[in-house]
């Protein structure tokens, strides 16, 4: 019984460490993506920044964080429409609509 208890404690410790590592990687990747977006905006590469933002929105959609995803999708949509990227604008518009539907935001 004592050995099983030690194994369970060790297993729980490993799970906690893995969880902390995953959270740390998540925050680092989010920070890097936002830093890259800021850099692209600063040098006038707004389309590149929006493409990263669109990828980040997809990541937030997978996590179920709809409000964060909606912000990035709305910014991307605005730029894609201004630049006449019709196919990408349409695709982004559909994703944004799905996002708003998930948030029960019927006004948008």
Secondary structure, DSSP 8 states (H G I E B T S, - for coil): -HHHHHHHHHHHHHHHHHHHHHHHHHHHHHHHHHHHHHHHHHTT-HHHHHHHHHHHHHHHHHHT-HHHHHHHHHHHHHHHHHTT-HHHHHHHHHHHHHHHHHTT----
